Amino acid sequence: MVTKGMRVGKYELGRTLGEGNSAKVKLATDTVSDQSFAVKIIEKSSIKRLNVSFQIKREIRTLKVLKHPNIVRLHEVLASKTKIYMVLECVTGGDLFDRIEDGLLHTTCGSPNYVAPEVLANKGYDGAASDIWSCGVILYVILTGCLPFDDANLAVLCRNIFKGDPPIPRWLSPGAKTMIKRMLDPNPITRMTIAGIKANDWFNNGYTPSNSDDEDDASSIQEDMVKVSEEEKNHDSPIVINAFELIGMSSFLDLSGLFETEKVSDRQIRFTSNRLAIDVLEKIKTNLMEMGFYVQKKQTMLKAIQQESNRKGQSGLSLTAEVFGIVPLLNVVELRKTHGDSLLYEQLCDRLSNELGTSSQVQ
């Protein structure tokens, strides 16, 4: 553990500013210039355990390229045998969430107001296209000071998002109006892309690209500092989901019930488990095989088909089971019926959630 007064390169570390699941941020002072910085300390063991080497590399590369007064600057990256140290600009002024509560924004990013219609539909979506929608919402807020889609009634809010026709103030420039309309296109196929944004005249007005020299700063970013060999990767590790994805899994964001006759709760449930993902899947597989199912396993997902129906007049049950990681030893287990006997499926869900779950069903 890093203690107060410890030196890392030319930086003297002080008090802890914040701490998360895999990293800690400490106040640091440059002993040469006496300038204050924030140093993000990441344990290499955590990177391997959580299998997030790609995310760390991407974060470092992205921050090295971005130069904007509203984006935290990354000054350099240091490494020891056990830790990675990201030397960041020290941002003063208090907690960001205090400013949100004071009126800059009234809804945090990740809420339904920012979510693309195809995400709300819960039918699968292109992540890049849905991110463009969310950026369009943020652009709208920056230019107008209010949300493009906002209503206290969730059903009305979702209906407006699906319609994708926000009120555009007359005083916005033609270029800004076009940009907002293209980014908030409810059809992800015709929605504006990153390439389209970068080629747009309104976007390029006053825009200065960052220097490409920083992209390959080999002295600051060493590939092997966060390298995880193929042999060390555990392909049976659950897919790790973040808070926004967890919110997106919530039943109140699942609008498929508006288009289908069967209730979502009749065909899909989720519950949490503090067992290892591999143990959860093995237990589910054992239960299914004992009940006469043919089970196929692919990494952290099971597909099961009932070989013979036990009830007359009912077709055989088929379902999928998947495990998503939240934090180490806390997973979300999702069971989804794709076809067949609802009563048998309900009994199976109750049995598995009682044996493996740590909480009542999420859905």
NUNU-656544 format. One line per field, with one value per residue (C-alpha): x, y, z. Coordinates in steps of 0.25 Angstrom, whole numbers, padded with zeros to 4 digits. Example, Ala and Ser with C-alpha at 12.3 -4.5 7.8 and 13.67 -1.06 7.14 Angstrom:
# residues 2
X	[0049 | 0055]
Y	[-0018 | -0004]
Z	[0031 | 0029]
END
This chain:
# residues 363
X	[0000 | 0005 | 0007 | 0008 | 0021 | 0025 | 0032 | 0029 | 0039 | 0039 | 0025 | 0023 | 0009 | 0000 | -0015 | -0024 | -0034 | -0043 | -0043 | -0050 | -0050 | -0037 | -0030 | -0027 | -0025 | -0015 | -0011 | 0003 | 0014 | 0024 | 0037 | 0044 | 0033 | 0024 | 0012 | 0000 | -0004 | -0014 | -0007 | -0016 | -0010 | -0014 | -0009 | -0004 | -0010 | -0024 | -0022 | -0020 | -0031 | -0041 | -0036 | -0036 | -0023 | -0029 | -0038 | -0026 | -0018 | -0029 | -0031 | -0016 | -0016 | -0028 | -0024 | -0011 | -0017 | -0029 | -0025 | -0037 | -0040 | -0051 | -0044 | -0034 | -0020 | -0011 | 0004 | 0012 | 0011 | 0021 | 0021 | 0028 | 0028 | 0014 | 0007 | 0004 | 0004 | -0004 | 0000 | -0012 | -0016 | -0021 | -0035 | -0040 | -0054 | -0060 | -0068 | -0074 | -0087 | -0088 | -0089 | -0099 | -0108 | -0106 | -0113 | -0103 | -0110 | -0122 | -0120 | -0107 | -0102 | -0108 | -0122 | -0133 | -0132 | -0119 | -0122 | -0124 | -0137 | -0131 | -0125 | -0138 | -0145 | -0135 | -0134 | -0119 | -0112 | -0099 | -0091 | -0084 | -0098 | -0104 | -0092 | -0095 | -0109 | -0104 | -0094 | -0105 | -0113 | -0101 | -0099 | -0113 | -0112 | -0099 | -0105 | -0119 | -0118 | -0129 | -0131 | -0137 | -0146 | -0151 | -0164 | -0167 | -0176 | -0166 | -0176 | -0177 | -0162 | -0159 | -0170 | -0163 | -0149 | -0155 | -0161 | -0147 | -0153 | -0148 | -0152 | -0141 | -0139 | -0140 | -0128 | -0119 | -0110 | -0114 | -0101 | -0104 | -0119 | -0114 | -0104 | -0114 | -0125 | -0115 | -0109 | -0123 | -0128 | -0136 | -0132 | -0117 | -0115 | -0116 | -0111 | -0099 | -0086 | -0072 | -0067 | -0079 | -0077 | -0062 | -0066 | -0077 | -0074 | -0081 | -0072 | -0059 | -0062 | -0051 | -0047 | -0032 | -0028 | -0018 | -0004 | -0002 | 0012 | 0006 | -0001 | 0011 | 0018 | 0027 | 0034 | 0021 | 0013 | 0020 | 0012 | 0017 | 0013 | -0001 | 0002 | -0006 | -0002 | -0011 | -0008 | -0012 | -0026 | -0037 | -0047 | -0058 | -0057 | -0071 | -0073 | -0071 | -0082 | -0082 | -0092 | -0099 | -0100 | -0106 | -0116 | -0119 | -0123 | -0133 | -0147 | -0153 | -0144 | -0149 | -0160 | -0161 | -0174 | -0180 | -0179 | -0180 | -0192 | -0184 | -0179 | -0164 | -0165 | -0170 | -0159 | -0147 | -0141 | -0128 | -0122 | -0109 | -0099 | -0086 | -0081 | -0070 | -0076 | -0071 | -0077 | -0091 | -0090 | -0086 | -0098 | -0108 | -0103 | -0104 | -0118 | -0122 | -0116 | -0123 | -0136 | -0133 | -0128 | -0117 | -0107 | -0097 | -0087 | -0079 | -0071 | -0080 | -0093 | -0101 | -0112 | -0121 | -0132 | -0142 | -0141 | -0155 | -0166 | -0172 | -0186 | -0196 | -0199 | -0186 | -0174 | -0161 | -0154 | -0142 | -0134 | -0121 | -0113 | -0102 | -0094 | -0089 | -0078 | -0081 | -0069 | -0061 | -0070 | -0082 | -0089 | -0103 | -0109 | -0119 | -0128 | -0136 | -0147 | -0146 | -0158 | -0167 | -0174 | -0175 | -0179 | -0166 | -0158 | -0163 | -0160 | -0146 | -0144 | -0149 | -0140 | -0127 | -0129 | -0132 | -0119 | -0110 | -0115 | -0112 | -0124 | -0138 | -0140 | -0136 | -0148]
Y	[0000 | 0014 | 0022 | 0038 | 0044 | 0032 | 0037 | 0032 | 0037 | 0052 | 0052 | 0052 | 0045 | 0051 | 0048 | 0039 | 0047 | 0035 | 0020 | 0010 | -0005 | -0006 | 0008 | 0018 | 0033 | 0041 | 0056 | 0057 | 0069 | 0070 | 0072 | 0080 | 0090 | 0089 | 0087 | 0078 | 0066 | 0055 | 0041 | 0029 | 0016 | 0003 | -0010 | -0019 | -0031 | -0025 | -0023 | -0038 | -0042 | -0033 | -0035 | -0021 | -0019 | -0014 | -0004 | 0002 | 0003 | 0010 | 0020 | 0023 | 0025 | 0033 | 0043 | 0045 | 0049 | 0058 | 0072 | 0080 | 0090 | 0082 | 0068 | 0064 | 0064 | 0052 | 0057 | 0044 | 0029 | 0022 | 0008 | -0001 | -0016 | -0017 | -0003 | 0006 | 0021 | 0031 | 0045 | 0054 | 0068 | 0071 | 0077 | 0086 | 0091 | 0080 | 0067 | 0067 | 0062 | 0074 | 0083 | 0074 | 0075 | 0090 | 0091 | 0089 | 0076 | 0070 | 0056 | 0048 | 0041 | 0027 | 0030 | 0028 | 0042 | 0039 | 0025 | 0022 | 0016 | 0003 | 0001 | 0004 | -0007 | -0017 | -0024 | -0023 | -0011 | -0005 | 0001 | 0012 | 0016 | 0017 | 0025 | 0035 | 0037 | 0039 | 0050 | 0056 | 0058 | 0064 | 0073 | 0078 | 0080 | 0088 | 0097 | 0099 | 0097 | 0086 | 0072 | 0068 | 0057 | 0060 | 0056 | 0051 | 0040 | 0029 | 0024 | 0038 | 0040 | 0026 | 0030 | 0043 | 0036 | 0026 | 0037 | 0045 | 0059 | 0068 | 0083 | 0091 | 0106 | 0116 | 0123 | 0111 | 0112 | 0104 | 0096 | 0092 | 0089 | 0079 | 0073 | 0070 | 0065 | 0055 | 0051 | 0049 | 0041 | 0029 | 0020 | 0015 | 0011 | 0026 | 0033 | 0041 | 0034 | 0038 | 0040 | 0049 | 0057 | 0059 | 0063 | 0073 | 0088 | 0092 | 0083 | 0087 | 0102 | 0105 | 0091 | 0088 | 0073 | 0068 | 0066 | 0052 | 0052 | 0048 | 0036 | 0027 | 0033 | 0020 | 0027 | 0029 | 0016 | 0003 | -0008 | -0018 | -0011 | -0016 | -0028 | -0040 | -0053 | -0061 | -0073 | -0064 | -0060 | -0068 | -0070 | -0075 | -0061 | -0054 | -0042 | -0030 | -0020 | -0006 | 0003 | 0008 | -0006 | -0011 | 0001 | -0003 | -0018 | -0012 | -0017 | -0002 | 0000 | -0013 | -0008 | -0021 | -0023 | -0012 | -0020 | -0035 | -0042 | -0050 | -0042 | -0040 | -0046 | -0059 | -0062 | -0055 | -0054 | -0049 | -0051 | -0048 | -0059 | -0058 | -0071 | -0072 | -0071 | -0085 | -0091 | -0084 | -0089 | -0103 | -0104 | -0099 | -0109 | -0121 | -0117 | -0116 | -0129 | -0136 | -0131 | -0137 | -0125 | -0125 | -0114 | -0107 | -0098 | -0086 | -0078 | -0071 | -0075 | -0088 | -0092 | -0103 | -0111 | -0121 | -0134 | -0138 | -0130 | -0136 | -0130 | -0133 | -0122 | -0114 | -0113 | -0115 | -0104 | -0097 | -0086 | -0079 | -0076 | -0065 | -0059 | -0045 | -0040 | -0027 | -0028 | -0040 | -0051 | -0043 | -0047 | -0045 | -0058 | -0056 | -0068 | -0066 | -0075 | -0075 | -0085 | -0095 | -0099 | -0086 | -0094 | -0103 | -0091 | -0084 | -0096 | -0097 | -0082 | -0083 | -0095 | -0089 | -0075 | -0082 | -0090 | -0080 | -0066 | -0056 | -0047 | -0048 | -0048 | -0035 | -0037]
Z	[0000 | -0004 | 0009 | 0010 | 0006 | -0003 | -0015 | -0029 | -0039 | -0036 | -0030 | -0015 | -0012 | -0001 | 0003 | -0004 | -0013 | -0017 | -0019 | -0028 | -0030 | -0037 | -0035 | -0025 | -0027 | -0019 | -0018 | -0022 | -0023 | -0033 | -0025 | -0036 | -0040 | -0027 | -0036 | -0031 | -0039 | -0037 | -0038 | -0042 | -0036 | -0042 | -0037 | -0048 | -0040 | -0041 | -0056 | -0058 | -0048 | -0055 | -0069 | -0072 | -0079 | -0092 | -0085 | -0077 | -0090 | -0097 | -0086 | -0086 | -0101 | -0102 | -0091 | -0097 | -0110 | -0105 | -0102 | -0097 | -0086 | -0081 | -0081 | -0071 | -0076 | -0075 | -0073 | -0072 | -0069 | -0059 | -0055 | -0044 | -0043 | -0037 | -0040 | -0051 | -0048 | -0057 | -0054 | -0057 | -0056 | -0042 | -0044 | -0033 | -0030 | -0023 | -0027 | -0041 | -0035 | -0026 | -0038 | -0045 | -0032 | -0033 | -0046 | -0057 | -0061 | -0055 | -0060 | -0060 | -0072 | -0073 | -0070 | -0080 | -0085 | -0091 | -0096 | -0111 | -0116 | -0120 | -0106 | -0100 | -0110 | -0104 | -0117 | -0118 | -0124 | -0130 | -0118 | -0127 | -0133 | -0119 | -0114 | -0125 | -0120 | -0106 | -0111 | -0119 | -0106 | -0099 | -0111 | -0110 | -0095 | -0097 | -0108 | -0102 | -0087 | -0086 | -0090 | -0103 | -0097 | -0083 | -0077 | -0063 | -0069 | -0073 | -0084 | -0090 | -0089 | -0097 | -0107 | -0110 | -0111 | -0121 | -0129 | -0129 | -0132 | -0121 | -0121 | -0128 | -0124 | -0135 | -0130 | -0133 | -0145 | -0158 | -0156 | -0141 | -0145 | -0156 | -0146 | -0135 | -0145 | -0151 | -0138 | -0132 | -0144 | -0138 | -0149 | -0145 | -0159 | -0165 | -0152 | -0154 | -0152 | -0146 | -0160 | -0163 | -0151 | -0154 | -0168 | -0164 | -0167 | -0154 | -0146 | -0153 | -0150 | -0140 | -0138 | -0137 | -0138 | -0127 | -0130 | -0134 | -0128 | -0115 | -0120 | -0120 | -0108 | -0106 | -0094 | -0086 | -0090 | -0090 | -0096 | -0086 | -0074 | -0075 | -0084 | -0081 | -0088 | -0095 | -0086 | -0074 | -0080 | -0074 | -0085 | -0075 | -0068 | -0069 | -0077 | -0069 | -0069 | -0064 | -0057 | -0069 | -0075 | -0062 | -0063 | -0077 | -0072 | -0063 | -0066 | -0066 | -0079 | -0086 | -0095 | -0103 | -0095 | -0103 | -0116 | -0111 | -0104 | -0094 | -0082 | -0080 | -0066 | -0072 | -0081 | -0074 | -0060 | -0054 | -0040 | -0034 | -0029 | -0021 | -0027 | -0037 | -0051 | -0055 | -0043 | -0046 | -0060 | -0056 | -0046 | -0056 | -0066 | -0056 | -0053 | -0067 | -0071 | -0059 | -0065 | -0079 | -0086 | -0097 | -0092 | -0101 | -0094 | -0100 | -0091 | -0081 | -0088 | -0088 | -0098 | -0094 | -0102 | -0095 | -0103 | -0099 | -0094 | -0081 | -0083 | -0093 | -0103 | -0099 | -0108 | -0102 | -0094 | -0099 | -0092 | -0090 | -0078 | -0077 | -0066 | -0065 | -0056 | -0048 | -0038 | -0034 | -0027 | -0031 | -0044 | -0050 | -0055 | -0067 | -0071 | -0084 | -0089 | -0104 | -0107 | -0100 | -0086 | -0077 | -0065 | -0066 | -0069 | -0056 | -0047 | -0053 | -0050 | -0036 | -0034 | -0039 | -0033 | -0019 | -0020 | -0026 | -0024 | -0013 | -0015 | -0020 | -0035 | -0042 | -0052]
END
